[in-house]
C-alpha cells in the first residue's frame, strides 16, 4: 500500500515523552519563547515512560529549604553507591536544581504526603519523599504538552539523521506512525533524546505466560542507546547494568519496606546474612564495604551468595512491621500506586503480609542510566563546575554536535529516577535553546537520497513478511524470515548465558563474552531478514534492533573492563577483584556505522566534591 511521507521542521526535536523528555519540553519553551519545539512519543505522552503506571515516592529530593541535604551530600551518596565512578559534575548539577522541579510538580497538582509533626514532606528515606503518585505522569505530561508546538504520539522513531555536510552534526530523525504507517521525517536544528533504557535485553526471571512481567517497563526498549550509538557518539559505562532486589515473582519494590516501614531481610534460618558475609565482601572490595549505606551491588552480592550457599529463600519480614492500620495502608498503597501485579501475586499465592514473610530475589539485569547505574552517552557538563575534560560547549550535549540527552540517555549521572530525569531534561532543554540561538542561520541539511534509503529500510520487515509468508513450515516458523519475538528470545538467551544473566548468577568471562559477540553478530545478520505482519510488529522489529545494538555495546564494555567493579551486578570470573590501580576510570566506546567497528577507551574520573579514598593494593 502507498504510504505517505510527512516532513516536520522544528528548532528543537525531543524524542521520548517520559520524564526526561517532558523536562526538556518545559524548559525549552521557557528559554526559547519563539522557537518551534516538537515532541515525538511512540506511545501516548499521557501514560508513557517508566512512570506510566505511577509511583509511590519521588526518589531524588534534597530538601534544601529545610536544611535536610545539600547537593554535595547527594554526590557523595551516588559516588559511594557506584564504588567511586560517577560524573560528579553531572550529579551535582541535577542535585542543585532538583528541589525546584519537585516544587513545580506540587504546584501542578501532585499530592505530596506531609509529615504531620513537622509539616515537611514525609521522608521514606534520606533522599525519598512519599507521594500519592497514581497520576504522577499525567500531571507532568500536561505541562510538557502545553509547552511544545506539537506532540506527535504513536510515532516510533527508528533512526537519527546526520547533517549531510557536517558528518558529526545532528539534523533530525525518521520514524513511522504505528497506527497508519505514515513515514515521518523530522528535520531539526537540535535533538534531545529522552527515550527509555533497556529491559528485555536479558532473559527475565518471569518466562512463559509471565514473560512480560519485569520491574522496569517492558516498553523500555533501549532506544535511548539504540538511536544514539549509530551516530558515533561516545558511550560510557555500558557495562554498569542494574540488578534490583525485589519481591519474588511480582517484582514489587522494597524501598518503602526497608526505609519507611523499617522491615528487615534474613535467610531461611532467620540469620542476618549481610552482617555474616561482611568479612568475605571486605576481602573482595576492601573499604568500599564500609561505605554507608552499603552500596546496592554489595547488598545484592550478599543475597546472591546466600542463595548459592543453599540458605534461601531470602525473606522480607513484612509481618513484623505491619502493626498498625496506617502502616498496612502504606504497604499496600506502595504497590497499588505502581506495581499492582505484586498485590495480585500475594492474593494468588495466599500471602497475607501481616501474617507471613515474603520472598525476595534479585532481578535480571537492566540497562538504565537514570536508575542506580551510569550507562549512557558521554556528555558535556555544566560550565561552572565541570573539569575541562568534561566540557565541549553545551551542557548535556553528546560528542555529536546538536545531539543532547536526558534521563536514561546520559551516562555517568546515576540515581536520577523521575524528578532527576525531569531536571536533567530541563538542563538539556536550556542548553539546546542556547545552541540553536548560537547557530543563527546555519541550519543542518538532510540528504534526500539518504532519507529515501532509510524509508526503504524502515519498512523492509513488512516486505520480508509479504514475500515469505506463504513459506511458513508450521506455526510461525518460516525459512525466509524471523519474527520479532523469535529475535527477542534469541537476544535474551545470548545475553543471559554469555553476558552474565540470572541463569549464570551474573557471571561471565572473556571466552563467554567473545562467544556472545559471535552470536550477536549472527543475530544482527539475521535481523536483515526479520519479518513483520503488521505495523505493531514493525514497531517490535525496530525495538528489537535498538536492543541488539545496546546489547553489543554492553557486551563490549563488559569485555573491556577487566575487573569486577560491581559484584552483585555482574562478575568477571577471570578478573574477580576490584582493581582501582588500573580501572578507576570510565569506559568509553565509539561505533562506526559504516565499518561496524568499535573503538574502546578509558575516560578520566575527576572529583569536584572531596572525601573519596581509592582502594590501596
VOVEXTOR-373638 format. One record per residue (C-alpha): residue in one letter; x, z negated, y. Coordinates in steps of 0.05 Angstrom, whole numbers, plus 5000, padded with zeros to 4 digits. Layout:
// residues N
AXZY ...
This chain:
// residues 617
X500050005000 X502250125072 X505049505105 X505249435180 X511649245215 X510748785274 X516048645327 X516247975364 X521147865421 X523047185447 X528346795484 X528546255431 X526246325359 X525045685319 X524845765244 X521245195208 X515644745234 X517944085205 X520443525249 X526943875269 X523144505289 X517744105326 X523043735365 X526444385383 X519744675407 X518144085450 X524844035484 X525944785492 X519644815534 X521644225577 X528144555598 X526045285591 X519645275630 X519146035638 X522246235571 X518646555513 X519146075455 X516546265386 X516045815324 X515446105253 X512945695194 X511945925122 X506045445113 X501945155170 X505244725222 X499544225218 X501843985149 X508644285135 X515443995121 X517743375086 X512842925124 X506843365108 X503442825066 X505042265115 X509841675117 X509140925119 X515340795161 X519941105213 X526941015184 X531141135246 X529640685306 X534740275345 X530239805385 X534839825445 X529339595492 X529538925456 X537038905443 X535938965368 X541239505355 X545839975393 X547940685376 X554940445356 X551639985304 X548040575273 X554440985270 X557740405232 X551840375184 X551741125169 X559241155164 X559440575115 X553940855072 X557541525066 X564241195049 X567241405116 X565242135120 X560242265176 X560742655241 X560642035285 X559342445348 X553042755319 X550442095291 X551741745357 X548342295395 X541942215354 X542241455356 X542541415432 X536441865441 X532041695381 X528441105412 X525641555467 X523042015412 X519341445377 X516341225443 X513641925453 X510541905383 X506841275403 X504541585468 X501842175429 X497641715386 X501841495326 X499740785306 X506040365302 X504939685270 X506739095314 X509538415295 X504037925314 X509137375331 X513837785376 X509638385398 X515338845378 X514939395326 X514439095256 X521139185222 X521439405149 X529039355152 X534539375204 X533140105222 X525940205197 X519340055232 X512540065198 X507140565218 X500240795196 X503041475182 X497841885145 X497042325208 X504342295229 X505643045221 X499243305254 X500642865315 X507643135323 X505543845306 X500443835363 X505943705414 X510044285386 X504044755385 X502644615458 X509944745476 X511145445448 X508246115468 X506246265397 X506345945328 X506646445271 X504046075210 X504546355139 X510846755153 X516346705101 X523046835137 X527747155087 X533847365127 X537247225193 X539447845232 X546147915266 X547848285331 X549749005315 X555149005369 X557848295363 X558248115288 X558747365299 X552547315343 X545447195321 X539947695340 X533747455304 X530547435235 X525847815189 X520347595142 X513347745117 X506347465123 X504747125057 X497347285065 X497048025085 X504148275073 X505748485144 X513248545156 X515748165217 X521848295259 X523447715306 X528547905360 X531347315398 X537047115444 X537846445407 X535446205340 X534445475319 X533845375244 X529644765227 X527944965156 X528044485098 X533344265049 X533144364974 X529044064919 X528344414850 X535544644854 X536844144797 X532144064739 X527543484756 X526142894711 X518743094712 X518143724670 X512444094635 X505743924665 X509143464715 X514543954737 X512143974809 X512943224817 X519243064856 X520942574911 X522943094962 X517543614975 X517444184924 X516444664982 X523344455008 X526745084981 X533645035014 X532045555067 X536045125116 X542245345078 X539945985044 X538646305111 X545046075146 X550346165092 X549946935091 X551346955166 X558446705153 X557246045188 X561745475166 X558244985120 X560444275106 X559543725054 X555144135008 X557643714950 X554543104983 X547943114946 X542942554950 X540442174888 X535041664901 X532741034865 X525241104856 X519440814815 X519641184749 X515041784738 X511341734804 X517541784850 X514741224893 X519840994945 X522740294940 X524740145012 X518739735033 X519039334968 X526439154977 X526739085052 X519938835075 X516938505013 X523838234991 X523038434918 X529038504872 X531138914812 X534138694746 X535738994678 X531038874619 X534238194606 X532837964677 X540137994698 X542238184768 X546438774748 X549338964816 X552738294821 X555138324749 X558139014759 X561838844823 X568838794791 X568139484758 X565839804823 X571439464862 X576539764814 X573540454826 X572640464902 X576439864928 X573939514991 X568440025001 X564239604953 X564339045004 X561139455059 X554539145079 X549539375060 X552739634996 X553040405000 X546940734969 X551141134919 X554440494893 X547640164882 X545640784843 X552140744804 X550740034782 X543840234757 X546440854720 X551940454685 X546839924665 X542340454633 X548340784598 X550240104570 X543340044537 X540839494584 X534739864611 X529339934632 X531039724703 X525339334733 X522939224804 X519538534801 X513438714843 X509438154811 X513837624844 X512537844916 X505138044919 X502937324930 X498237464989 X492837965004 X496738225063 X502838375020 X498538714968 X495539165021 X502539345047 X504839514976 X499039984962 X498840295031 X506140455026 X504340954972 X497541164996 X500841395062 X506041835030 X506441814953 X499441794926 X501942014858 X505341344848 X498740974855 X495741464805 X501441344756 X500440594760 X493040674747 X494241164689 X499340704656 X495240064664 X500439764711 X498039244760 X503939104806 X501238404817 X501838244743 X507638654715 X514238934739 X515139684747 X520840124722 X526040424768 X530241044755 X534941494794 X532342184813 X535142874803 X539943084859 X537243394923 X540943764978 X538243455041 X542443405104 X537342975141 X536842425088 X542541955068 X547642505058 X551343025101 X550443725072 X549244285122 X552344735175 X558544535214 X556044445286 X558944365355 X558043665383 X555943355449 X560643495507 X561342775529 X563542455464 X565542985412 X573043075400 X575943755417 X575843965343 X568343885344 X566744285406 X566045035418 X560845085472 X553844835458 X551144215423 X548544355353 X550745075353 X553845305287 X560145725285 X555646335295 X554146465369 X546946315388 X545246015320 X543145285326 X540444785276 X536844125268 X534743655212 X536843865142 X540544465172 X546144075207 X551543755165 X555243105178 X549542725212 X546442325157 X540541835159 X536442245209 X529942235170 X523742415211 X525042125281 X532342305278 X530843025257 X525943095314 X531242815361 X536443305335 X531443865346 X530743635418 X538343645426 X538744345396 X532944585439 X536144355504 X542744675485 X539445325464 X536045385531 X542645295566 X545845825520 X540346325537 X541046185611 X548546295607 X547446965571 X543547245630 X542147975613 X546948015554 X541448105502 X543248175428 X542048845395 X538648975329 X540349585287 X534149975266 X537350235202 X539249525182 X532049295194 X529349855151 X534249665096 X532148935099 X524749145096 X526149525032 X529948925004 X524548425021 X519048804985 X523349044926 X520748494879 X513648774886 X516249464867 X520249184809 X513848884782 X509649514794 X514649944755 X515949454699 X509249114688 X507049574631 X513249404591 X511548674581 X513248474510 X509047844506 X506247344556 X510747414617 X516847674581 X518948364605 X525448764593 X525649044664 X524848424708 X524647664710 X519247284748 X520846744799 X519146164753 X523746424699 X529246484751 X527945784778 X528245474709 X534845824695 X537645564760 X535344854747 X538344864677 X545045134702 X545544614757 X543244044712 X548144184656 X554244434693 X554044134764 X552243414750 X544743344738 X540742794705 X541843024633 X549342944644 X548742274680 X551142664742 X557942804710 X561743454717 X568843724716 X572944344733 X571344714668 X563844564674 X563744774747 X567345434733 X562545584676 X556745414722 X559445914773 X559646454719 X552346324701 X550346304774 X553646984783 X549447264726 X543146964757 X545047274824 X545747954790 X539047874754 X535647704820 X536348444837 X531248554783 X526447994800 X519048184798 X513247924839 X506048074822 X503247824888 X505247614958 X505146894934 X510247064880 X514247464931 X514846824972 X517046464909 X522247004896 X525546924964 X525146164959 X529046244894 X534246674929 X535346134982 X536045624926 X541046054888 X545446154949 X545245404963 X546745234891 X553045654892 X555245314956 X554044624924 X558044824862 X563945104901 X564344494946 X563944024886 X569644414853 X573844404916 X573443644928 X578043364875 X575642644875 X569442234862 X567742034933 X560541814919 X559641524848 X552241474836 X551042154869 X555942544825 X562242434784 X568342884775 X570442644706 X577242974716 X578142624783 X574441964774 X577341564832 X576141574907 X582341864940 X582941725015 X590141975018 X588342705003 X580742735011 X578642325071 X576342975102 X570243415106 X569844015060 X568344685092 X566445375068 X565146065095 X561546605056 X562847355067 X556347715050 X559848385045 X565348184996 X561447594966 X567747174972 X568146444993 X573546125035 X574345375026 X577644905075 X578744185096 X575743975162 X578243375203 X574942685208 X575242355277 X572941655297 X569341525361 X567040825340 X572640355319 X572639895259 X573540315197 X579140185147 X581440715097 X582840555025 X590140405012 X593440674950 
